[in-house]
Amino acid sequence: MQRSQMLRSGASRGVSRPVLARATAPASPMAHLLDAGVLPQQQMMQAGKLSSHALTSQYLARIRSLCSIGARAYPGIEINPDALKIALEMDRERQVHKVRGPLHGIPVVLRDNIATGDRMKTRTQAPLATHASCDSFVAARLRAAGAVIIGKSNLRQWAAVSVPHASASWACLTILAVDSAADGSIVAPASNCGLVAIKPTGRTAGGQGGEPATAGPMAPSVREAAWLLAALTGERLADGLTLDLAGLQGRRIGVARSLFGLCAGTDAVIEQALLVLREQGAELIEPPPASGSGGIEALLRSHALDALVGPTCHGVSPQSDLPHITVPAGMVGGLPVGLSFIGPAHGDMPLIAMAYAYEQATLHRRTPALPSSITLALR
């Protein structure tokens, strides 16, 4: 489906949190595999039981199915017309034993301000028919890792909704996505969709002609998000250090109480998460609220904290250079709640280890399901 068709049909609109968290396509024989995760998908492809072309085709079918249910269920803006061609090329490479890594042949969604030097447009400039002259650093790194860029998710400029971060939530329709955060658009939509997301240290320009933004991965698990982050940064992950079941042992973690109080149900879920952190060996500290420019980093430093934790919400440290990870922490009224880990600058790897240890101790993520009442919810 072309970008202009989506805009005419209203498909560029975001959706409300209840719809996003529960939205997926009607069941198909491969539906379980679409949400199983990268590792099972790679294992099946390596065994010759699945191809990247078939997997990409199924994700495209899911996207088109949601678009047919109702335009507002579809926060994407464009499908890559070359996605199946790229998937076939990745299959050919696998046949000659050229596997580039854990993302080889896996479909990935990019946010629209991340430039791609192909037939897709950049920064939602549908009326101007704007094409990027070359790949951004992010897109180039993903292609080098063997990922199949399947399409673009929307920007808030075209998201006619009351919650801006809903525009970034196409990641719930594929297994992996790369988002950009100028105002919280990595962790907030991931939390709303029951996903893991990592906003890494630093700020980079992911696209062309747009505001500076940090590109970060969204995925079903910390392991998959870490793989995607490694592809984006070019860093080699040491799984034994980054994905450590004892990652919380001896860590001093501050509780960001200023993030509590918005929802009693969410607060209760996060209180249970704090108990798990203690059980996993973390020391919890109750510091005063951070304030002013650089307040979070100053708080971490003055109290010798390895991280701050609290409920994931829009606007938490989006303008800072600090790493921020959200991990599913439970459900409230059938909707996902995320636990945020915020760490010091360049403390990404220890933060990933803490998030992984919490994730593996709880395994809260649930595969989203489409309720029969979605038609009413979309009105």
N, C-alpha and C positions, 0 to 999 in steps of 0.2 A: 504494500500500500504506500502510495506516494505521500509526501508531507502535505501538499496542497489539499489532497482528499481528506486527510485527517483534520486539517484546520477547518475545512468547509463543514465536515460532519460534526464538529465540536469535540473531536477526539483529543484535542490539545488540552482539554480541561483536566485538572486534577480531581481527586475524589476525597470524600470525607474519610476520617480515620476508620470508622466501622467497616466501610466497604473495602478499603485497602487491605486491612488486616485479614479479611476473609476471602478475598477475591482470588480465584483461580479458574481455569477452564473446566468444562464438564469432563467427567472421567473418560479416559481412553486406556487402551491396553498398556501404554507406556507411561501413564500418569504417575505411577509410583516412582519410576526412574527419573522423571523430570525434577522431582524434589528430593531424590535420594542423596545428592551431593556429588562433588567432583570425584572423590576416590572410587565409589562404586561405578560411576560412569567410565572412568579410566580403566578400571579392571575389566569391564565388559568389552571395551574397545580393544584392549590388549589381547583379550581372549578371542577376538573375532566375532563376538556376539552382538556388537553394536558398532555403528559407524558414526562419524561426526555429521555426515550428511543426514542420516536418519534422525539423530538427536536434534540437530538444528531445525529440521523440518517439523518435528513435534513441537518445539518451542514456538515456531512461526504459527503453527495451527492453534496453539493456546492463545497467542496474541490476537489472532484474527477472530477466534471464538469470542473472546471478551469484547472485542470491538463490535461484534454483531449483537451482543447482549445489550449494550448501551454505550454510547460514546463516552459518558463520564466514568465508565469503568476502565478507561484506557488512557493513562497519563503518559504514554509514549507519544513521540511526534513523527518518527520516520523509521521504516524498516530498511535495512541495507539491501539494495537490489543485488548485491554481489555475495550475500551471505552464504548461499548454497554453493556457489562456485568456490569460495574460500574453503568451505568445509570439505568439498571434494579434494581439493589440493592437500589439505591436512591428512585426509585418508590415504592419498597416494604416498605421501611421505611416510606414514606409518607402515604401509605395505613394504617399503624398502628399509624398514627398521630405523627410520629417522624420526625420533620422538624428541621434541624440543624441551619437554618438561611436563609438570602436572597440569598445565593449562592447554596442552596440545589438543586442538579440536573442540575445545569447550566454548560454547556461546557466551558472550559477554555484552552487556549493555553499557553505553557511555552516555554521560549527560551531554546536552546539546552544545555547551560551550567548550567542549573538548574537540579540537579540530581534527578532522580526518581527511586526508588527501585522496578522496574517492568520489563516488557519485552522490554521497550524502552531503547535505548542506550543514552549515555551522552557525551556532547562536540563533537558531529559530528565525532566520531571515528569509522566510518563505516568500514574501512579496518581492524580495530583491534577488532571489535565485542565487544566493551567495554560496560559492564553493571554496573550500580552503585549497591553497596551492600545494600544500604538503601536509603530512601527518604532524600533529603535535608530538612532543616527547612522550606523552602518556600513550597515545595511539601507536606510535612506533614501537615502544617497549612491549605492548601487548601483542602486536603482530609478530615481533621477534620471538615471543614466548609461545606462539602457535595458537593464540586465542582467535576465535571467530567473532568479529565485531558484528553483532546481529542487528543493532539499531541504536537510536538515540532516545533518551528520555527528556522530558520537557523542562523548560525554565519557568520561573515564576512570572516572567513578563507575559506569558500566555496562559497562565494557570488561573482560571476564573474561580477561585475558591477563597475561603476566609483563612485558611492555614497555608502559608506559602510553601512550607516544606513538603506538602502533598505533591507538588509538581515534580519532585525528585523520586517518586516512589515506584517507578516502573520495575525496580529490582525484584519486586515480589513475583514477577512473571517469568524470570529466568533464574538460573542458579547463581550467577555472579553478575555484579555491576560495579562500575566505577563512577562515583559521584564527585561533586566538587562543593566545597563549603566556603562561601563568603559570609553566610549567615546561618550556620547550623544545619545545612542541607545534606550532611552525610549521616550523622548519628540519629537525628530526629526521625527521618522517614524509616531508617532501618529499625529503630525501636518500635515504631508503629506497625511494621510488617513482621515483627518477630525474627529479625535478622541480626547478625553481628556486623558491626562497621568499625573501621579504624580511620580516624582523622590523624594523619601522621604529623610529626613536627615540621614546621616550616610552612611557607606560602609560595606557591608556584603558579604561573599563568598556564592553565591547562588548555586554553583555546587561543583564539586570535581576536583582538579588538574588544576584549571583554574585561570585566573587573578581575583583579587578582583573586585567585582561589586555590585552595589546597585540594588536590585530587586524592581520593581515598577509596578503598574497597568496601563493598557490601557483599556478604555471603552468608550461607546458613550456619557456618561454624567458624570458630577462631582459626582452626588449621587452614581452612580454605581462604579466609580473609588474609591470613599471613602469606599464603602462597601468592595471592594476587598482589599484595603489597610488595613482595620480593620482585615480582615481575615489573612493577611500576618503578621501583627504585634501583633495580639492578643489584641489590644486596643479596648475598648468599645467606640463607637462614640456616642456623645450626639448630635443628629440631630439638636436640637434647637440652638446649638452653632456652630456646624460645617457647617450645611447647613442653612445659615442665609441670607435671602433676603436683610437685611441691613448690610451685611458683609463689604461693602465698606464705610459705613458712618464714617467720621472722620479719615479715614486712610491716612497717608502720603506716597505717592507713587512716587518713582523716575522714570523718563523716561530714559531708556538706549539708548541714541541717537547713541552710537557707533554701535548699531545693525542695524541702518537704512542705506539706501543708496545702498543696493544690488539690489533692484527691486522697480521701481517707483509705480507699482500697489500694491505691498505689503505695501509699506510705506503709501499709501493712505488709505488702509484698517485699518492699525494700528492707523492712525490719527483719524479715525472715532471711533475706540475703545477708544481712550483717551477721546474723547468727552463724551462717555457713562460713563466712570469712573468718570468724573466730575459731570455728571448728577446724579450719584448714591451717591454723597456725598464725594468722595475722593478729597484730596488736592494733586495736581500734582507738583512735584519739578523737576527742570532740573539740576541734579548734574553733576560734571565733570566725565569723563570716569574713570572707575575703572582700576587700574594698579597693576602689581606685584602679588606675592603670597598672598592670603588672601585679595586681593583688593576689591572684592565685599562685603565681610563681613565688612571690614573697612569702606567702603562707606556707607553701611546701618547704621552702628553705628554712624559715624561722622555726618551724616545728619538726624539722628533720623527717618529713613525711616522704614515703615512696609514692604515694598516690592519694587522691581524694576520690570518694565514691558518693553516689547519690542517685536518685531517680533520673533517668534520661529525659531531658526536656529541651524544647527549642530555645536557642539563645544562650546555652551554657558554653562559655569560652570560645564562641565561633571566631572572634576576631583575634584571638591569641595565637601564638606559634606553638602552643603546647599540644602534645598528643592526647587524644581522647578516644576511648573505645567504649562501645555499648554492647552488652551481652544480654540475651533474653533472661529475665528473672522470674517470670510467671505470668499469670493472666488475671485480669480484672474484668468481670462481665463478659468473658469469652474473648477479650482483646489483649494483645501482648503488652507487657511492661518491660522496659530495659533498665539494666543497672549500668551506670556510667563509671568508668575508671579514667581519671585525669591525672597525668603525670608530668614531671619536669621536662623541659626541652631536651630532646635527644635521648629521652628515657623510653623510647618506643618498645624496645625488645623486652626489658623487664616488665613493662605494662602489659604486653601481649602474654607473657608468662603468667602474670596474675590473673588476667582475664581467662586464659585457658584453664588454669587450676579451678577457678570458680565454675566455669562452664562444665567441666568434666565431673565436678562434684554434685552438680544439680541436673544437667541435661533437661533444661526447661523448654527448649524450643519445640513447638508443635507445627506440623505441616498445615498450612492454611487450607480451609475448605470453603467452597462457594455455597452459601445458604440459598434455599429455594426462594427466599424473600428478597433476593437482590434487586428484582424489578421495582419493588416498593421502595427499597433503600435508595435507588438511583433517582427517584422523583424529586 
